[in-house]
Amino acid sequence: MRKNLSEVNLKMAPTIIVKCTKCGGYMLSAKKQKTKICPYCGTNVTLQRAQHIATADSAPEASEILRKLKSERGFDRKS
Ligand SMILES: [Zn+2]
């Protein structure tokens, strides 16, 4: 299924997925941001030094990619 244009335009901020330098957890960040607090271990990650997993054109797209990455890795162990 392809998204229609109005849906795509909602949140067009380029978003990156980076890997935490300490715990290896994946997180989302706006591309223009310089640092990000890891939601898993609380480390202030310098995005330039962190490994970039993926880049997306919008926040929803990035979170979709992140969800797939997590399910592949079994990162969420709630079930
Ligand atoms: Zn972390």
N, CA, C, O and the ligand as a Tripos MOL2 file, in Angstrom:
@<TRIPOS>MOLECULE
protein
  317   315    80     0     0
PROTEIN
NO_CHARGES

@<TRIPOS>ATOM
      1 N           0.8470   -1.2080    0.0000 N.3       1 MET1
      2 CA          0.0000    0.0000    0.0000 C.3       1 MET1
      3 C           0.8770    1.2510    0.0000 C.2       1 MET1
      4 O           1.7870    1.3750    0.8200 O.2       1 MET1
      5 N           0.6070    2.1660   -0.9080 N.am      2 ARG2
      6 CA          1.3630    3.4230   -0.9220 C.3       2 ARG2
      7 C           0.5990    4.5040   -0.1820 C.2       2 ARG2
      8 O          -0.6290    4.5690   -0.2460 O.2       2 ARG2
      9 N           1.3150    5.3270    0.5020 N.am      3 LYS3
     10 CA          0.6840    6.4410    1.2000 C.3       3 LYS3
     11 C           0.2720    7.5100    0.1920 C.2       3 LYS3
     12 O           0.9410    7.7140   -0.8210 O.2       3 LYS3
     13 N          -0.8210    8.1790    0.4770 N.am      4 ASN4
     14 CA         -1.1460    9.3190   -0.3850 C.3       4 ASN4
     15 C          -0.3580   10.5480    0.0670 C.2       4 ASN4
     16 O           0.1930   10.5790    1.1680 O.2       4 ASN4
     17 N          -0.3150   11.5420   -0.7900 N.am      5 LEU5
     18 CA          0.5860   12.6710   -0.5620 C.3       5 LEU5
     19 C           0.2730   13.4660    0.7040 C.2       5 LEU5
     20 O           1.1880   13.8820    1.4150 O.2       5 LEU5
     21 N          -1.0000   13.6760    0.9870 N.am      6 SER6
     22 CA         -1.3360   14.4800    2.1600 C.3       6 SER6
     23 C          -0.8520   13.7960    3.4350 C.2       6 SER6
     24 O          -0.4530   14.4560    4.3950 O.2       6 SER6
     25 N          -0.8910   12.4920    3.4310 N.am      7 GLU7
     26 CA         -0.4300   11.7480    4.5960 C.3       7 GLU7
     27 C           1.0880   11.8940    4.7640 C.2       7 GLU7
     28 O           1.5950   12.0540    5.8740 O.2       7 GLU7
     29 N           1.7810   11.8360    3.6570 N.am      8 VAL8
     30 CA          3.2350   11.9650    3.6720 C.3       8 VAL8
     31 C           3.6640   13.3380    4.1660 C.2       8 VAL8
     32 O           4.6820   13.4650    4.8470 O.2       8 VAL8
     33 N           2.8930   14.3640    3.8260 N.am      9 ASN9
     34 CA          3.2660   15.7270    4.1840 C.3       9 ASN9
     35 C           3.0560   16.0560    5.6600 C.2       9 ASN9
     36 O           3.5200   17.0940    6.1320 O.2       9 ASN9
     37 N           2.3760   15.2020    6.3790 N.am     10 LEU10
     38 CA          2.0710   15.4980    7.7730 C.3      10 LEU10
     39 C           3.3130   15.7840    8.6070 C.2      10 LEU10
     40 O           3.4100   16.8360    9.2390 O.2      10 LEU10
     41 N           4.2470   14.8650    8.6110 N.am     11 LYS11
     42 CA          5.4580   15.0600    9.4010 C.3      11 LYS11
     43 C           6.6660   14.7820    8.5210 C.2      11 LYS11
     44 O           7.1910   13.6680    8.4860 O.2      11 LYS11
     45 N           7.0930   15.8120    7.8150 N.am     12 MET12
     46 CA          8.1630   15.6090    6.8490 C.3      12 MET12
     47 C           9.5500   15.8430    7.4240 C.2      12 MET12
     48 O          10.5270   15.9080    6.6780 O.2      12 MET12
     49 N           9.6480   15.9680    8.7280 N.am     13 ALA13
     50 CA         10.9640   16.1650    9.3160 C.3      13 ALA13
     51 C          11.8120   14.9160    9.1180 C.2      13 ALA13
     52 O          11.4160   13.8260    9.5310 O.2      13 ALA13
     53 N          12.9770   15.0660    8.4890 N.am     14 PRO14
     54 CA         13.8600   13.9150    8.3210 C.3      14 PRO14
     55 C          14.2230   13.3240    9.6810 C.2      14 PRO14
     56 O          14.6150   14.0440   10.6010 O.2      14 PRO14
     57 N          14.0900   12.0340    9.7910 N.am     15 THR15
     58 CA         14.3000   11.3640   11.0640 C.3      15 THR15
     59 C          15.2910   10.2260   10.8920 C.2      15 THR15
     60 O          15.2410    9.4860    9.9090 O.2      15 THR15
     61 N          16.1860   10.0950   11.8510 N.am     16 ILE16
     62 CA         17.1750    9.0260   11.7640 C.3      16 ILE16
     63 C          16.9710    8.0180   12.8920 C.2      16 ILE16
     64 O          16.4250    8.3320   13.9490 O.2      16 ILE16
     65 N          17.4240    6.8150   12.6300 N.am     17 ILE17
     66 CA         17.4330    5.7880   13.6670 C.3      17 ILE17
     67 C          18.8860    5.5200   14.0140 C.2      17 ILE17
     68 O          19.6900    5.1650   13.1520 O.2      17 ILE17
     69 N          19.2100    5.6940   15.2780 N.am     18 VAL18
     70 CA         20.5960    5.5050   15.7090 C.3      18 VAL18
     71 C          20.6600    4.4460   16.8020 C.2      18 VAL18
     72 O          19.6730    4.1370   17.4690 O.2      18 VAL18
     73 N          21.8540    3.9100   16.9530 N.am     19 LYS19
     74 CA         22.0860    2.8830   17.9460 C.3      19 LYS19
     75 C          22.8000    3.5180   19.1310 C.2      19 LYS19
     76 O          23.8050    4.2070   18.9570 O.2      19 LYS19
     77 N          22.2890    3.2890   20.3260 N.am     20 CYS20
     78 CA         22.9070    3.8450   21.5230 C.3      20 CYS20
     79 C          24.3400    3.3450   21.6490 C.2      20 CYS20
     80 O          24.6140    2.1580   21.4740 O.2      20 CYS20
     81 N          25.2610    4.2780   21.9590 N.am     21 THR21
     82 CA         26.6790    3.9120   22.0650 C.3      21 THR21
     83 C          26.9580    3.0720   23.3020 C.2      21 THR21
     84 O          27.9920    2.4090   23.3820 O.2      21 THR21
     85 N          26.0460    3.0940   24.2650 N.am     22 LYS22
     86 CA         26.2790    2.3520   25.4910 C.3      22 LYS22
     87 C          25.5480    1.0080   25.5260 C.2      22 LYS22
     88 O          26.1670   -0.0370   25.7240 O.2      22 LYS22
     89 N          24.2200    1.0430   25.3330 N.am     23 CYS23
     90 CA         23.4500   -0.1930   25.4950 C.3      23 CYS23
     91 C          23.0610   -0.8340   24.1630 C.2      23 CYS23
     92 O          22.5740   -1.9640   24.1400 O.2      23 CYS23
     93 N          23.2730   -0.1140   23.0440 N.am     24 GLY24
     94 CA         22.9600   -0.7000   21.7480 C.3      24 GLY24
     95 C          21.4890   -0.6470   21.3880 C.2      24 GLY24
     96 O          21.0760   -1.2320   20.3870 O.2      24 GLY24
     97 N          20.6920    0.0430   22.1870 N.am     25 GLY25
     98 CA         19.2670    0.1640   21.8750 C.3      25 GLY25
     99 C          19.0300    1.1090   20.7130 C.2      25 GLY25
    100 O          19.7930    2.0530   20.5040 O.2      25 GLY25
    101 N          17.9810    0.8570   19.9650 N.am     26 TYR26
    102 CA         17.6450    1.7270   18.8340 C.3      26 TYR26
    103 C          16.7420    2.8550   19.2900 C.2      26 TYR26
    104 O          15.8570    2.6560   20.1230 O.2      26 TYR26
    105 N          16.9670    4.0350   18.7440 N.am     27 MET27
    106 CA         16.0810    5.1590   19.0500 C.3      27 MET27
    107 C          15.9510    6.0980   17.8660 C.2      27 MET27
    108 O          16.7870    6.1250   16.9630 O.2      27 MET27
    109 N          14.8710    6.8690   17.9050 N.am     28 LEU28
    110 CA         14.5950    7.8280   16.8410 C.3      28 LEU28
    111 C          15.1060    9.2010   17.2330 C.2      28 LEU28
    112 O          15.1150    9.5570   18.4110 O.2      28 LEU28
    113 N          15.5340    9.9730   16.2370 N.am     29 SER29
    114 CA         15.9160   11.3530   16.5150 C.3      29 SER29
    115 C          15.7080   12.1990   15.2740 C.2      29 SER29
    116 O          15.8690   11.7250   14.1490 O.2      29 SER29
    117 N          15.3510   13.4520   15.4880 N.am     30 ALA30
    118 CA         15.3180   14.3820   14.3590 C.3      30 ALA30
    119 C          16.7280   14.5070   13.8060 C.2      30 ALA30
    120 O          17.7010   14.5230   14.5610 O.2      30 ALA30
    121 N          16.8340   14.5940   12.4920 N.am     31 LYS31
    122 CA         18.1400   14.5830   11.8620 C.3      31 LYS31
    123 C          18.9970   15.7690   12.2990 C.2      31 LYS31
    124 O          20.2190   15.6540   12.3960 O.2      31 LYS31
    125 N          18.3510   16.9140   12.5630 N.am     32 LYS32
    126 CA         19.1170   18.1130   12.9040 C.3      32 LYS32
    127 C          19.5670   18.1410   14.3590 C.2      32 LYS32
    128 O          20.3520   19.0000   14.7610 O.2      32 LYS32
    129 N          19.0660   17.1990   15.1380 N.am     33 GLN33
    130 CA         19.4300   17.1680   16.5470 C.3      33 GLN33
    131 C          20.8740   16.7010   16.7320 C.2      33 GLN33
    132 O          21.3870   15.9220   15.9280 O.2      33 GLN33
    133 N          21.5230   17.1760   17.7860 N.am     34 LYS34
    134 CA         22.9320   16.8170   17.9920 C.3      34 LYS34
    135 C          23.1100   15.7160   19.0200 C.2      34 LYS34
    136 O          23.9730   14.8490   18.8810 O.2      34 LYS34
    137 N          22.2780   15.7610   20.0570 N.am     35 THR35
    138 CA         22.3610   14.7260   21.0800 C.3      35 THR35
    139 C          20.9710   14.2040   21.4030 C.2      35 THR35
    140 O          19.9610   14.8390   21.0980 O.2      35 THR35
    141 N          20.9440   13.0390   22.0220 N.am     36 LYS36
    142 CA         19.6610   12.4200   22.3390 C.3      36 LYS36
    143 C          19.8300   11.5510   23.5880 C.2      36 LYS36
    144 O          20.8090   10.8180   23.7230 O.2      36 LYS36
    145 N          18.8590   11.6490   24.4950 N.am     37 ILE37
    146 CA         18.9030   10.7990   25.6850 C.3      37 ILE37
    147 C          18.3410    9.4250   25.3230 C.2      37 ILE37
    148 O          17.2210    9.3100   24.8260 O.2      37 ILE37
    149 N          19.1290    8.3990   25.5780 N.am     38 CYS38
    150 CA         18.6670    7.0450   25.2880 C.3      38 CYS38
    151 C          17.4950    6.6800   26.2050 C.2      38 CYS38
    152 O          17.5990    6.8280   27.4230 O.2      38 CYS38
    153 N          16.3800    6.2040   25.6340 N.am     39 PRO39
    154 CA         15.2150    5.8490   26.4490 C.3      39 PRO39
    155 C          15.4270    4.5710   27.2620 C.2      39 PRO39
    156 O          14.6430    4.2760   28.1640 O.2      39 PRO39
    157 N          16.4590    3.8250   26.9570 N.am     40 TYR40
    158 CA         16.6940    2.5500   27.6340 C.3      40 TYR40
    159 C          17.6540    2.6800   28.8130 C.2      40 TYR40
    160 O          17.4150    2.1160   29.8800 O.2      40 TYR40
    161 N          18.7480    3.4310   28.6140 N.am     41 CYS41
    162 CA         19.7550    3.4950   29.6710 C.3      41 CYS41
    163 C          20.0300    4.9190   30.1480 C.2      41 CYS41
    164 O          20.7890    5.1080   31.0980 O.2      41 CYS41
    165 N          19.4270    5.9280   29.5070 N.am     42 GLY42
    166 CA         19.5590    7.2990   29.9860 C.3      42 GLY42
    167 C          20.8380    8.0040   29.5780 C.2      42 GLY42
    168 O          21.0920    9.1290   30.0100 O.2      42 GLY42
    169 N          21.6420    7.3610   28.7570 N.am     43 THR43
    170 CA         22.8790    7.9880   28.3020 C.3      43 THR43
    171 C          22.5980    9.1330   27.3390 C.2      43 THR43
    172 O          21.7170    9.0280   26.4850 O.2      43 THR43
    173 N          23.3390   10.2190   27.4720 N.am     44 ASN44
    174 CA         23.2410   11.3120   26.5120 C.3      44 ASN44
    175 C          24.1180   10.9600   25.3150 C.2      44 ASN44
    176 O          25.3420   11.0800   25.3750 O.2      44 ASN44
    177 N          23.4860   10.5250   24.2320 N.am     45 VAL45
    178 CA         24.2170   10.0220   23.0800 C.3      45 VAL45
    179 C          24.5110   11.1460   22.0950 C.2      45 VAL45
    180 O          23.6080   11.8730   21.6800 O.2      45 VAL45
    181 N          25.7750   11.2810   21.7260 N.am     46 THR46
    182 CA         26.1470   12.2180   20.6660 C.3      46 THR46
    183 C          25.8570   11.5460   19.3320 C.2      46 THR46
    184 O          26.4950   10.5580   18.9700 O.2      46 THR46
    185 N          24.8970   12.0870   18.6150 N.am     47 LEU47
    186 CA         24.3990   11.3910   17.4150 C.3      47 LEU47
    187 C          25.4590   11.2230   16.3400 C.2      47 LEU47
    188 O          25.4310   10.2600   15.5730 O.2      47 LEU47
    189 N          26.3860   12.1580   16.2880 N.am     48 GLN48
    190 CA         27.4410   12.0620   15.2890 C.3      48 GLN48
    191 C          28.3300   10.8390   15.5120 C.2      48 GLN48
    192 O          28.8840   10.2770   14.5670 O.2      48 GLN48
    193 N          28.4540   10.4430   16.7630 N.am     49 ARG49
    194 CA         29.3170    9.2910   17.0830 C.3      49 ARG49
    195 C          28.5600    7.9850   17.0750 C.2      49 ARG49
    196 O          29.1620    6.9150   16.9770 O.2      49 ARG49
    197 N          27.2440    8.0590   17.1750 N.am     50 ALA50
    198 CA         26.4490    6.8400   17.2250 C.3      50 ALA50
    199 C          26.3150    6.2260   15.8300 C.2      50 ALA50
    200 O          26.4140    6.9120   14.8130 O.2      50 ALA50
    201 N          26.0890    4.9240   15.8180 N.am     51 GLN51
    202 CA         25.9150    4.2360   14.5480 C.3      51 GLN51
    203 C          24.5320    4.5330   13.9810 C.2      51 GLN51
    204 O          23.5230    4.3550   14.6630 O.2      51 GLN51
    205 N          24.4900    4.9870   12.7290 N.am     52 HIS52
    206 CA         23.2110    5.2710   12.0920 C.3      52 HIS52
    207 C          22.6640    3.9920   11.4650 C.2      52 HIS52
    208 O          23.2830    3.4040   10.5780 O.2      52 HIS52
    209 N          21.5210    3.5850   11.9320 N.am     53 ILE53
    210 CA         20.9160    2.3530   11.4340 C.3      53 ILE53
    211 C          20.1380    2.6150   10.1580 C.2      53 ILE53
    212 O          20.2350    1.8550    9.1940 O.2      53 ILE53
    213 N          19.3630    3.7000   10.1550 N.am     54 ALA54
    214 CA         18.5280    3.9990    8.9930 C.3      54 ALA54
    215 C          18.1570    5.4710    8.9860 C.2      54 ALA54
    216 O          18.2230    6.1550   10.0080 O.2      54 ALA54
    217 N          17.7660    5.9380    7.8170 N.am     55 THR55
    218 CA         17.2890    7.3100    7.6820 C.3      55 THR55
    219 C          15.9200    7.2770    7.0210 C.2      55 THR55
    220 O          15.6920    6.5210    6.0770 O.2      55 THR55
    221 N          15.0100    8.1030    7.5260 N.am     56 ALA56
    222 CA         13.6740    8.1600    6.9490 C.3      56 ALA56
    223 C          13.2980    9.6090    6.6730 C.2      56 ALA56
    224 O          13.8640   10.5330    7.2580 O.2      56 ALA56
    225 N          12.3350    9.7960    5.7770 N.am     57 ASP57
    226 CA         11.9200   11.1500    5.4130 C.3      57 ASP57
    227 C          10.9710   11.7660    6.4280 C.2      57 ASP57
    228 O          10.7770   12.9810    6.4540 O.2      57 ASP57
    229 N          10.3860   10.9250    7.2590 N.am     58 SER58
    230 CA          9.4040   11.4480    8.2040 C.3      58 SER58
    231 C           9.4190   10.6230    9.4820 C.2      58 SER58
    232 O           9.9140    9.4960    9.5110 O.2      58 SER58
    233 N           8.8630   11.2110   10.5440 N.am     59 ALA59
    234 CA          8.8290   10.5180   11.8230 C.3      59 ALA59
    235 C           8.0160    9.2160   11.7930 C.2      59 ALA59
    236 O           8.4780    8.2040   12.3210 O.2      59 ALA59
    237 N           6.8210    9.2150   11.1920 N.am     60 PRO60
    238 CA          6.0460    7.9540   11.1470 C.3      60 PRO60
    239 C           6.7810    6.8480   10.3950 C.2      60 PRO60
    240 O           6.7280    5.6800   10.7800 O.2      60 PRO60
    241 N           7.4640    7.2260    9.3240 N.am     61 GLU61
    242 CA          8.2110    6.2400    8.5480 C.3      61 GLU61
    243 C           9.3350    5.6570    9.3950 C.2      61 GLU61
    244 O           9.5800    4.4510    9.3730 O.2      61 GLU61
    245 N          10.0070    6.5150   10.1330 N.am     62 ALA62
    246 CA         11.1050    6.0680   10.9850 C.3      62 ALA62
    247 C          10.6160    5.1310   12.0810 C.2      62 ALA62
    248 O          11.2680    4.1340   12.3900 O.2      62 ALA62
    249 N           9.4710    5.4510   12.6670 N.am     63 SER63
    250 CA          8.9790    4.5950   13.7450 C.3      63 SER63
    251 C           8.5240    3.2460   13.2030 C.2      63 SER63
    252 O           8.5760    2.2350   13.9040 O.2      63 SER63
    253 N           8.0830    3.2410   11.9670 N.am     64 GLU64
    254 CA          7.7070    1.9780   11.3280 C.3      64 GLU64
    255 C           8.9480    1.0940   11.1330 C.2      64 GLU64
    256 O           8.9130   -0.1080   11.3960 O.2      64 GLU64
    257 N          10.0290    1.7010   10.6750 N.am     65 ILE65
    258 CA         11.2900    0.9760   10.4900 C.3      65 ILE65
    259 C          11.7840    0.4500   11.8420 C.2      65 ILE65
    260 O          12.2320   -0.6910   11.9620 O.2      65 ILE65
    261 N          11.6870    1.3100   12.8420 N.am     66 LEU66
    262 CA         12.1500    0.9400   14.1730 C.3      66 LEU66
    263 C          11.3710   -0.2510   14.7190 C.2      66 LEU66
    264 O          11.9310   -1.1480   15.3480 O.2      66 LEU66
    265 N          10.0730   -0.2360   14.4640 N.am     67 ARG67
    266 CA          9.2250   -1.3380   14.9450 C.3      67 ARG67
    267 C           9.6510   -2.6620   14.3090 C.2      67 ARG67
    268 O           9.6820   -3.7010   14.9690 O.2      67 ARG67
    269 N           9.9770   -2.6050   13.0270 N.am     68 LYS68
    270 CA         10.4150   -3.8210   12.3430 C.3      68 LYS68
    271 C          11.7570   -4.3070   12.8890 C.2      68 LYS68
    272 O          11.9600   -5.5030   13.0970 O.2      68 LYS68
    273 N          12.6640   -3.3620   13.1160 N.am     69 LEU69
    274 CA         13.9710   -3.7180   13.6620 C.3      69 LEU69
    275 C          13.8220   -4.3870   15.0210 C.2      69 LEU69
    276 O          14.4830   -5.3840   15.3100 O.2      69 LEU69
    277 N          12.9500   -3.8300   15.8490 N.am     70 LYS70
    278 CA         12.7560   -4.3820   17.1850 C.3      70 LYS70
    279 C          12.1760   -5.7780   17.1380 C.2      70 LYS70
    280 O          12.5900   -6.6510   17.9010 O.2      70 LYS70
    281 N          11.2190   -5.9990   16.2450 N.am     71 SER71
    282 CA         10.5950   -7.3200   16.1850 C.3      71 SER71
    283 C          11.5810   -8.3550   15.6520 C.2      71 SER71
    284 O          11.5270   -9.5240   16.0330 O.2      71 SER71
    285 N          12.4840   -7.9230   14.7690 N.am     72 GLU72
    286 CA         13.4980   -8.8390   14.2690 C.3      72 GLU72
    287 C          14.4760   -9.2360   15.3650 C.2      72 GLU72
    288 O          14.9040  -10.3860   15.4620 O.2      72 GLU72
    289 N          14.8110   -8.2660   16.1730 N.am     73 ARG73
    290 CA         15.7980   -8.4920   17.2240 C.3      73 ARG73
    291 C          15.2030   -9.0980   18.4850 C.2      73 ARG73
    292 O          15.9210   -9.6360   19.3280 O.2      73 ARG73
    293 N          13.8830   -9.0050   18.6070 N.am     74 GLY74
    294 CA         13.2380   -9.4430   19.8190 C.3      74 GLY74
    295 C          13.5670   -8.5100   20.9650 C.2      74 GLY74
    296 O          13.7480   -8.9380   22.1040 O.2      74 GLY74
    297 N          13.6410   -7.2230   20.6450 N.am     75 PHE75
    298 CA         14.0510   -6.2520   21.6480 C.3      75 PHE75
    299 C          12.9850   -6.0670   22.7240 C.2      75 PHE75
    300 O          13.3020   -5.9060   23.9020 O.2      75 PHE75
    301 N          11.7340   -6.0910   22.3130 N.am     76 ASP76
    302 CA         10.6350   -5.9820   23.2770 C.3      76 ASP76
    303 C          10.3030   -7.3530   23.8240 C.2      76 ASP76
    304 O           9.8470   -8.2340   23.0950 O.2      76 ASP76
    305 N          10.5290   -7.5240   25.0830 N.am     77 ARG77
    306 CA         10.3210   -8.8590   25.6560 C.3      77 ARG77
    307 C           9.1320   -8.8930   26.6080 C.2      77 ARG77
    308 O           9.1440   -9.5760   27.6320 O.2      77 ARG77
    309 N           8.1090   -8.1360   26.2380 N.am     78 LYS78
    310 CA          6.9630   -8.0590   27.1440 C.3      78 LYS78
    311 C           6.0300   -9.2560   27.0070 C.2      78 LYS78
    312 O           5.3400   -9.6190   27.9590 O.2      78 LYS78
    313 N           6.0060   -9.8620   25.8450 N.am     79 SER79
    314 CA          5.0010  -10.9110   25.6060 C.3      79 SER79
    315 C           5.4080  -12.2600   26.1250 C.2      79 SER79
    316 O           4.6570  -13.2260   25.9890 O.2      79 SER79
    317 ZN         21.2370    3.2300   25.7870 Zn       80 ZN80
@<TRIPOS>BOND
     1     1     2 1
     2     2     3 1
     3     3     4 2
     4     3     5 am
     5     5     6 1
     6     6     7 1
     7     7     8 2
     8     7     9 am
     9     9    10 1
    10    10    11 1
    11    11    12 2
    12    11    13 am
    13    13    14 1
    14    14    15 1
    15    15    16 2
    16    15    17 am
    17    17    18 1
    18    18    19 1
    19    19    20 2
    20    19    21 am
    21    21    22 1
    22    22    23 1
    23    23    24 2
    24    23    25 am
    25    25    26 1
    26    26    27 1
    27    27    28 2
    28    27    29 am
    29    29    30 1
    30    30    31 1
    31    31    32 2
    32    31    33 am
    33    33    34 1
    34    34    35 1
    35    35    36 2
    36    35    37 am
    37    37    38 1
    38    38    39 1
    39    39    40 2
    40    39    41 am
    41    41    42 1
    42    42    43 1
    43    43    44 2
    44    43    45 am
    45    45    46 1
    46    46    47 1
    47    47    48 2
    48    47    49 am
    49    49    50 1
    50    50    51 1
    51    51    52 2
    52    51    53 am
    53    53    54 1
    54    54    55 1
    55    55    56 2
    56    55    57 am
    57    57    58 1
    58    58    59 1
    59    59    60 2
    60    59    61 am
    61    61    62 1
    62    62    63 1
    63    63    64 2
    64    63    65 am
    65    65    66 1
    66    66    67 1
    67    67    68 2
    68    67    69 am
    69    69    70 1
    70    70    71 1
    71    71    72 2
    72    71    73 am
    73    73    74 1
    74    74    75 1
    75    75    76 2
    76    75    77 am
    77    77    78 1
    78    78    79 1
    79    79    80 2
    80    79    81 am
    81    81    82 1
    82    82    83 1
    83    83    84 2
    84    83    85 am
    85    85    86 1
    86    86    87 1
    87    87    88 2
    88    87    89 am
    89    89    90 1
    90    90    91 1
    91    91    92 2
    92    91    93 am
    93    93    94 1
    94    94    95 1
    95    95    96 2
    96    95    97 am
    97    97    98 1
    98    98    99 1
    99    99   100 2
   100    99   101 am
   101   101   102 1
   102   102   103 1
   103   103   104 2
   104   103   105 am
   105   105   106 1
   106   106   107 1
   107   107   108 2
   108   107   109 am
   109   109   110 1
   110   110   111 1
   111   111   112 2
   112   111   113 am
   113   113   114 1
   114   114   115 1
   115   115   116 2
   116   115   117 am
   117   117   118 1
   118   118   119 1
   119   119   120 2
   120   119   121 am
   121   121   122 1
   122   122   123 1
   123   123   124 2
   124   123   125 am
   125   125   126 1
   126   126   127 1
   127   127   128 2
   128   127   129 am
   129   129   130 1
   130   130   131 1
   131   131   132 2
   132   131   133 am
   133   133   134 1
   134   134   135 1
   135   135   136 2
   136   135   137 am
   137   137   138 1
   138   138   139 1
   139   139   140 2
   140   139   141 am
   141   141   142 1
   142   142   143 1
   143   143   144 2
   144   143   145 am
   145   145   146 1
   146   146   147 1
   147   147   148 2
   148   147   149 am
   149   149   150 1
   150   150   151 1
   151   151   152 2
   152   151   153 am
   153   153   154 1
   154   154   155 1
   155   155   156 2
   156   155   157 am
   157   157   158 1
   158   158   159 1
   159   159   160 2
   160   159   161 am
   161   161   162 1
   162   162   163 1
   163   163   164 2
   164   163   165 am
   165   165   166 1
   166   166   167 1
   167   167   168 2
   168   167   169 am
   169   169   170 1
   170   170   171 1
   171   171   172 2
   172   171   173 am
   173   173   174 1
   174   174   175 1
   175   175   176 2
   176   175   177 am
   177   177   178 1
   178   178   179 1
   179   179   180 2
   180   179   181 am
   181   181   182 1
   182   182   183 1
   183   183   184 2
   184   183   185 am
   185   185   186 1
   186   186   187 1
   187   187   188 2
   188   187   189 am
   189   189   190 1
   190   190   191 1
   191   191   192 2
   192   191   193 am
   193   193   194 1
   194   194   195 1
   195   195   196 2
   196   195   197 am
   197   197   198 1
   198   198   199 1
   199   199   200 2
   200   199   201 am
   201   201   202 1
   202   202   203 1
   203   203   204 2
   204   203   205 am
   205   205   206 1
   206   206   207 1
   207   207   208 2
   208   207   209 am
   209   209   210 1
   210   210   211 1
   211   211   212 2
   212   211   213 am
   213   213   214 1
   214   214   215 1
   215   215   216 2
   216   215   217 am
   217   217   218 1
   218   218   219 1
   219   219   220 2
   220   219   221 am
   221   221   222 1
   222   222   223 1
   223   223   224 2
   224   223   225 am
   225   225   226 1
   226   226   227 1
   227   227   228 2
   228   227   229 am
   229   229   230 1
   230   230   231 1
   231   231   232 2
   232   231   233 am
   233   233   234 1
   234   234   235 1
   235   235   236 2
   236   235   237 am
   237   237   238 1
   238   238   239 1
   239   239   240 2
   240   239   241 am
   241   241   242 1
   242   242   243 1
   243   243   244 2
   244   243   245 am
   245   245   246 1
   246   246   247 1
   247   247   248 2
   248   247   249 am
   249   249   250 1
   250   250   251 1
   251   251   252 2
   252   251   253 am
   253   253   254 1
   254   254   255 1
   255   255   256 2
   256   255   257 am
   257   257   258 1
   258   258   259 1
   259   259   260 2
   260   259   261 am
   261   261   262 1
   262   262   263 1
   263   263   264 2
   264   263   265 am
   265   265   266 1
   266   266   267 1
   267   267   268 2
   268   267   269 am
   269   269   270 1
   270   270   271 1
   271   271   272 2
   272   271   273 am
   273   273   274 1
   274   274   275 1
   275   275   276 2
   276   275   277 am
   277   277   278 1
   278   278   279 1
   279   279   280 2
   280   279   281 am
   281   281   282 1
   282   282   283 1
   283   283   284 2
   284   283   285 am
   285   285   286 1
   286   286   287 1
   287   287   288 2
   288   287   289 am
   289   289   290 1
   290   290   291 1
   291   291   292 2
   292   291   293 am
   293   293   294 1
   294   294   295 1
   295   295   296 2
   296   295   297 am
   297   297   298 1
   298   298   299 1
   299   299   300 2
   300   299   301 am
   301   301   302 1
   302   302   303 1
   303   303   304 2
   304   303   305 am
   305   305   306 1
   306   306   307 1
   307   307   308 2
   308   307   309 am
   309   309   310 1
   310   310   311 1
   311   311   312 2
   312   311   313 am
   313   313   314 1
   314   314   315 1
   315   315   316 2
@<TRIPOS>SUBSTRUCTURE
     1 MET1         2 RESIDUE 1 A MET
     2 ARG2         6 RESIDUE 1 A ARG
     3 LYS3        10 RESIDUE 1 A LYS
     4 ASN4        14 RESIDUE 1 A ASN
     5 LEU5        18 RESIDUE 1 A LEU
     6 SER6        22 RESIDUE 1 A SER
     7 GLU7        26 RESIDUE 1 A GLU
     8 VAL8        30 RESIDUE 1 A VAL
     9 ASN9        34 RESIDUE 1 A ASN
    10 LEU10       38 RESIDUE 1 A LEU
    11 LYS11       42 RESIDUE 1 A LYS
    12 MET12       46 RESIDUE 1 A MET
    13 ALA13       50 RESIDUE 1 A ALA
    14 PRO14       54 RESIDUE 1 A PRO
    15 THR15       58 RESIDUE 1 A THR
    16 ILE16       62 RESIDUE 1 A ILE
    17 ILE17       66 RESIDUE 1 A ILE
    18 VAL18       70 RESIDUE 1 A VAL
    19 LYS19       74 RESIDUE 1 A LYS
    20 CYS20       78 RESIDUE 1 A CYS
    21 THR21       82 RESIDUE 1 A THR
    22 LYS22       86 RESIDUE 1 A LYS
    23 CYS23       90 RESIDUE 1 A CYS
    24 GLY24       94 RESIDUE 1 A GLY
    25 GLY25       98 RESIDUE 1 A GLY
    26 TYR26      102 RESIDUE 1 A TYR
    27 MET27      106 RESIDUE 1 A MET
    28 LEU28      110 RESIDUE 1 A LEU
    29 SER29      114 RESIDUE 1 A SER
    30 ALA30      118 RESIDUE 1 A ALA
    31 LYS31      122 RESIDUE 1 A LYS
    32 LYS32      126 RESIDUE 1 A LYS
    33 GLN33      130 RESIDUE 1 A GLN
    34 LYS34      134 RESIDUE 1 A LYS
    35 THR35      138 RESIDUE 1 A THR
    36 LYS36      142 RESIDUE 1 A LYS
    37 ILE37      146 RESIDUE 1 A ILE
    38 CYS38      150 RESIDUE 1 A CYS
    39 PRO39      154 RESIDUE 1 A PRO
    40 TYR40      158 RESIDUE 1 A TYR
    41 CYS41      162 RESIDUE 1 A CYS
    42 GLY42      166 RESIDUE 1 A GLY
    43 THR43      170 RESIDUE 1 A THR
    44 ASN44      174 RESIDUE 1 A ASN
    45 VAL45      178 RESIDUE 1 A VAL
    46 THR46      182 RESIDUE 1 A THR
    47 LEU47      186 RESIDUE 1 A LEU
    48 GLN48      190 RESIDUE 1 A GLN
    49 ARG49      194 RESIDUE 1 A ARG
    50 ALA50      198 RESIDUE 1 A ALA
    51 GLN51      202 RESIDUE 1 A GLN
    52 HIS52      206 RESIDUE 1 A HIS
    53 ILE53      210 RESIDUE 1 A ILE
    54 ALA54      214 RESIDUE 1 A ALA
    55 THR55      218 RESIDUE 1 A THR
    56 ALA56      222 RESIDUE 1 A ALA
    57 ASP57      226 RESIDUE 1 A ASP
    58 SER58      230 RESIDUE 1 A SER
    59 ALA59      234 RESIDUE 1 A ALA
    60 PRO60      238 RESIDUE 1 A PRO
    61 GLU61      242 RESIDUE 1 A GLU
    62 ALA62      246 RESIDUE 1 A ALA
    63 SER63      250 RESIDUE 1 A SER
    64 GLU64      254 RESIDUE 1 A GLU
    65 ILE65      258 RESIDUE 1 A ILE
    66 LEU66      262 RESIDUE 1 A LEU
    67 ARG67      266 RESIDUE 1 A ARG
    68 LYS68      270 RESIDUE 1 A LYS
    69 LEU69      274 RESIDUE 1 A LEU
    70 LYS70      278 RESIDUE 1 A LYS
    71 SER71      282 RESIDUE 1 A SER
    72 GLU72      286 RESIDUE 1 A GLU
    73 ARG73      290 RESIDUE 1 A ARG
    74 GLY74      294 RESIDUE 1 A GLY
    75 PHE75      298 RESIDUE 1 A PHE
    76 ASP76      302 RESIDUE 1 A ASP
    77 ARG77      306 RESIDUE 1 A ARG
    78 LYS78      310 RESIDUE 1 A LYS
    79 SER79      314 RESIDUE 1 A SER
    80 ZN80       317 GROUP 0 **** ****
